[in-house]
Amino acid sequence: MADLLAPEKLLAAIVGHLDHDSPLVSGARELGDLHAALLPGYLDAPRRSTDLDEVTVRRQIAGVVELINSWAVFHLPRPTGARKHTHSLGEVISHVAKTFAEVWWTVRRADDEQLRHEAWFYLGQVREGYADLLADIRACRVELPLGIGLAP
């Protein structure tokens, strides 16, 4: 479980500040780019192509989520009797990436200082929730679903 990304490393991976040959790092980066590509006028979506439409981007997001879930099947514990979580690891990482993209978009575009503050605060809450989930995974207190396409 040492390969799980700590919250600060996950955020660094999402923005492309980690160069590590890991499916979680590359998946987080890809999800960050894809979620950013869905935002109107997002300037920092580096791989946004003019021929990408929303359906294509959402399919790509689902594909990256599935790759992360495939990694999780072989690297995360499946404790019996642990409480069940509602989202797979890929879905959780996708949610963090989506939140980061939306917060960064809001901070760059909103004139309202209170709205920018609330956006950063929300990202902090999501980061804390992810940290709590990691602690529960490591302590075998939670079992994540396998994800669509991976169930036995």
C-alpha positions as CSV (number, residue, x, y, z in Angstrom):
1,M,0.0,0.0,0.0
2,A,3.0,2.2,0.0
3,D,2.1,3.1,-3.6
4,L,-1.0,5.0,-2.6
5,L,-0.5,8.7,-3.1
6,A,-0.6,10.9,0.0
7,P,-2.9,13.8,-0.4
8,E,-0.2,16.4,-1.2
9,K,1.3,13.9,-3.7
10,L,-2.1,13.4,-5.3
11,L,-2.6,17.1,-5.8
12,A,1.0,17.4,-7.2
13,A,0.3,14.6,-9.6
14,I,-3.0,16.2,-10.7
15,V,-1.2,19.4,-11.7
16,G,1.7,17.5,-13.3
17,H,4.4,18.3,-10.7
18,L,5.3,14.6,-10.1
19,D,7.4,12.7,-12.6
20,H,7.0,9.1,-11.4
21,D,6.3,5.9,-13.3
22,S,3.2,5.0,-11.5
23,P,-0.3,4.3,-12.7
24,L,-1.7,6.4,-10.0
25,V,0.5,9.4,-10.8
26,S,-0.1,9.2,-14.6
27,G,-3.8,8.5,-14.0
28,A,-4.2,11.5,-11.6
29,R,-2.5,13.8,-14.1
30,E,-4.6,12.5,-17.0
31,L,-7.8,13.0,-14.9
32,G,-6.7,16.5,-14.0
33,D,-6.3,17.4,-17.7
34,L,-9.5,15.8,-18.7
35,H,-11.6,17.4,-16.1
36,A,-10.0,20.7,-16.9
37,A,-10.9,20.2,-20.5
38,L,-14.6,20.1,-19.6
39,L,-14.5,23.6,-18.1
40,P,-15.4,26.6,-20.3
41,G,-12.5,28.6,-21.5
42,Y,-10.0,26.8,-19.3
43,L,-6.6,28.2,-20.3
44,D,-4.4,25.5,-18.7
45,A,-5.9,22.5,-20.4
46,P,-2.7,21.6,-22.2
47,R,-3.9,18.7,-24.3
48,R,-7.3,20.1,-25.2
49,S,-8.0,19.5,-28.8
50,T,-10.5,21.3,-30.9
51,D,-12.1,18.0,-32.0
52,L,-12.7,16.8,-28.4
53,D,-16.3,16.9,-27.4
54,E,-17.8,16.3,-23.9
55,V,-18.9,12.7,-24.6
56,T,-15.3,11.8,-25.8
57,V,-13.8,13.4,-22.7
58,R,-16.2,11.7,-20.3
59,R,-15.4,8.3,-22.0
60,Q,-11.7,9.0,-21.6
61,I,-12.3,9.9,-17.9
62,A,-14.1,6.5,-17.5
63,G,-11.2,4.7,-19.1
64,V,-8.7,6.3,-16.7
65,V,-10.9,5.5,-13.8
66,E,-11.0,1.9,-14.9
67,L,-7.2,1.7,-15.2
68,I,-6.8,3.0,-11.7
69,N,-9.4,0.5,-10.4
70,S,-7.5,-2.3,-12.2
71,W,-4.4,-1.3,-10.3
72,A,-6.3,-1.2,-7.0
73,V,-7.6,-4.7,-7.4
74,F,-4.0,-6.0,-7.1
75,H,-2.6,-3.4,-4.6
76,L,-5.3,-2.7,-2.0
77,P,-6.5,-5.0,0.7
78,R,-10.0,-6.5,0.5
79,P,-10.7,-6.9,4.3
80,T,-13.7,-9.0,5.1
81,G,-16.1,-7.4,7.6
82,A,-14.9,-3.9,6.9
83,R,-17.4,-1.2,6.1
84,K,-18.0,-0.7,2.4
85,H,-17.2,2.6,0.7
86,T,-19.4,4.0,-2.0
87,H,-16.7,4.8,-4.5
88,S,-13.8,2.9,-6.1
89,L,-10.3,4.3,-5.9
90,G,-10.5,5.5,-9.5
91,E,-13.7,7.4,-8.8
92,V,-12.2,9.0,-5.7
93,I,-9.1,10.2,-7.5
94,S,-11.4,11.4,-10.4
95,H,-13.4,13.4,-7.8
96,V,-10.3,15.0,-6.4
97,A,-9.1,15.9,-9.9
98,K,-12.4,17.3,-10.9
99,T,-12.6,19.3,-7.7
100,F,-9.1,20.7,-8.2
101,A,-9.9,21.7,-11.8
102,E,-13.1,23.4,-10.7
103,V,-11.5,25.2,-7.8
104,W,-8.6,26.4,-9.9
105,W,-11.0,27.6,-12.6
106,T,-13.0,29.5,-9.9
107,V,-9.9,31.1,-8.3
108,R,-8.6,32.3,-11.7
109,R,-12.0,33.6,-13.0
110,A,-14.2,34.7,-10.1
111,D,-14.1,38.3,-9.0
112,D,-15.8,37.5,-5.7
113,E,-13.2,37.0,-3.0
114,Q,-15.6,35.1,-0.8
115,L,-16.3,32.6,-3.6
116,R,-12.6,32.1,-4.2
117,H,-12.1,31.5,-0.4
118,E,-15.0,29.0,-0.4
119,A,-13.6,27.2,-3.4
120,W,-10.2,26.8,-1.6
121,F,-11.9,25.7,1.6
122,Y,-13.9,23.1,-0.3
123,L,-10.7,21.7,-1.9
124,G,-9.2,21.5,1.6
125,Q,-12.2,19.5,2.8
126,V,-11.9,17.1,-0.2
127,R,-8.2,16.7,0.6
128,E,-9.0,15.9,4.2
129,G,-11.6,13.4,3.2
130,Y,-9.1,11.7,0.9
131,A,-6.5,11.6,3.8
132,D,-9.1,10.0,6.1
133,L,-9.9,7.4,3.4
134,L,-6.2,6.5,3.0
135,A,-6.0,6.0,6.8
136,D,-9.0,3.7,6.7
137,I,-7.6,1.7,3.8
138,R,-4.3,1.3,5.5
139,A,-6.0,0.2,8.7
140,C,-8.3,-2.2,6.8
141,R,-11.4,-0.4,8.1
142,V,-12.9,0.1,4.6
143,E,-13.3,-1.9,1.5
144,L,-13.6,0.0,-1.8
145,P,-15.8,-1.3,-4.6
146,L,-14.0,-2.9,-7.5
147,G,-15.6,-0.6,-10.0
148,I,-17.6,-1.2,-13.1
149,G,-16.2,-3.9,-15.3
150,L,-14.1,-5.5,-12.6
151,A,-16.7,-7.2,-10.4
152,P,-16.4,-11.0,-10.4
